[in-house]
């Protein structure tokens, strides 16, 4: 009980400022992620890019030869900016109207702290 009480007092006394700080910091990350990965729209073969929290969906007209490197680079750059794990999914152009989780992927990559954790691209 003695260990829990000081922690609870800390939450009551300083909780509002800590919560507001973390909320405002989290609100800036999606904009930074969009700005950092804006170059994806200019790549040949890419028709659209969609951002949903820490997930990035790249809509492709046709599969480029260097798709693995495009997806890996986007995941690494995004994780460095976002500060958390970022998942990048390459999908066909025609699936944009589907809900993000319902889009079939060509391949995907996951990065955390600037390092690739998983990559299904070949």
C-alpha positions as CSV (number, residue, x, y, z in Angstrom):
1,X,0.0,0.0,0.0
2,X,2.8,2.4,0.8
3,X,4.3,2.0,-2.7
4,X,1.0,2.6,-4.5
5,X,0.0,5.7,-2.6
6,X,2.9,8.0,-3.7
7,X,2.4,6.9,-7.3
8,X,-1.4,7.7,-7.1
9,X,-0.6,11.1,-5.5
10,X,1.8,11.8,-8.4
11,X,-0.9,11.0,-10.9
12,X,-3.4,13.3,-9.1
13,X,-1.0,16.2,-8.6
14,X,1.0,16.1,-11.9
15,X,-1.3,14.0,-14.1
16,X,-2.9,16.8,-16.0
17,X,0.3,18.3,-17.2
18,X,1.8,14.9,-18.1
19,X,-1.3,13.8,-20.0
20,X,-1.6,17.1,-21.9
21,X,2.1,16.9,-22.9
22,X,2.0,13.4,-24.2
23,X,-1.3,14.1,-26.1
24,X,0.2,17.2,-27.8
25,X,3.4,15.3,-28.7
26,X,1.4,12.4,-30.2
27,X,-0.7,14.9,-32.2
28,X,2.4,16.2,-34.0
29,X,3.7,12.8,-35.2
30,X,1.2,12.1,-38.0
31,X,1.9,15.4,-39.6
32,X,5.6,14.8,-39.4
33,X,5.2,11.4,-40.8
34,X,3.2,12.7,-43.8
35,X,5.8,15.4,-44.4
36,X,8.7,13.0,-44.3
37,X,7.1,10.5,-46.6
38,X,5.6,13.0,-49.1
39,X,8.2,12.0,-51.6
40,X,6.4,8.6,-52.1
41,X,3.7,10.3,-54.2
42,X,6.3,11.5,-56.7
43,X,7.8,8.0,-57.4
44,X,6.9,6.3,-60.7
45,X,4.3,3.7,-60.3
46,X,2.8,5.1,-57.1
47,X,-0.7,6.5,-57.5
48,X,-1.6,7.3,-53.9
49,X,-0.4,7.2,-50.3
50,X,-2.7,6.8,-47.3
51,X,-1.7,7.4,-43.7
52,X,-3.7,5.8,-40.8
53,X,-1.9,6.4,-37.5
54,X,1.4,4.5,-37.8
55,X,0.3,2.6,-40.9
56,X,1.3,3.8,-44.4
57,X,-0.5,2.3,-47.4
58,X,1.2,2.8,-50.8
59,X,-1.1,2.3,-53.8
60,X,0.7,1.0,-56.9
61,X,-0.2,1.2,-60.5
62,X,2.3,-1.5,-61.3
63,X,4.9,-3.3,-59.2
64,X,8.3,-1.5,-59.5
65,X,11.5,-3.6,-59.6
66,X,12.8,-1.8,-56.5
67,X,9.6,-2.2,-54.4
68,X,11.5,-3.8,-51.6
69,X,13.7,-0.8,-51.2
70,X,10.9,1.7,-51.5
71,X,8.9,0.0,-48.7
72,X,11.9,-0.5,-46.5
73,X,13.1,3.1,-46.9
74,X,9.6,4.4,-46.1
75,X,9.4,2.2,-43.0
76,X,12.8,3.3,-41.7
77,X,12.3,7.0,-42.4
78,X,8.8,6.9,-40.9
79,X,9.9,5.1,-37.7
80,X,12.6,7.7,-37.2
81,X,10.1,10.5,-37.5
82,X,7.2,8.9,-35.8
83,X,9.2,7.7,-32.8
84,X,7.3,4.3,-32.7
85,X,6.8,1.3,-34.9
86,X,5.7,2.1,-38.4
87,X,4.1,-0.4,-40.8
88,X,4.3,0.2,-44.6
89,X,2.0,-1.8,-46.9
90,X,2.2,-1.9,-50.7
91,X,-1.3,-2.5,-52.2
92,X,-2.8,-2.4,-55.7
93,X,-4.2,0.9,-56.8
94,X,-7.7,-0.4,-57.2
95,X,-8.1,-1.2,-53.4
96,X,-8.1,2.4,-52.2
97,X,-11.8,2.5,-51.6
98,X,-11.6,-0.4,-49.2
99,X,-11.1,0.1,-45.4
100,X,-7.4,0.0,-44.6
101,X,-7.4,-3.3,-42.8
102,X,-9.3,-5.0,-45.6
103,X,-6.8,-4.1,-48.4
104,X,-4.9,-7.1,-49.7
105,X,-1.2,-6.3,-49.7
106,X,1.5,-7.1,-52.2
107,X,4.1,-6.8,-49.5
108,X,4.9,-5.0,-46.2
109,X,7.7,-3.8,-44.0
110,X,7.8,-2.9,-40.3
111,X,10.5,-0.7,-38.7
112,X,11.1,0.4,-35.2
113,X,13.7,2.9,-34.1
114,X,15.1,3.1,-37.6
115,X,15.6,-0.6,-38.1
116,X,13.7,-3.1,-40.2
117,X,12.0,-5.7,-38.0
118,X,10.0,-7.5,-40.6
119,X,9.9,-7.4,-44.4
120,X,7.7,-9.6,-46.7
121,X,9.0,-7.9,-49.9
122,X,11.1,-10.0,-52.3
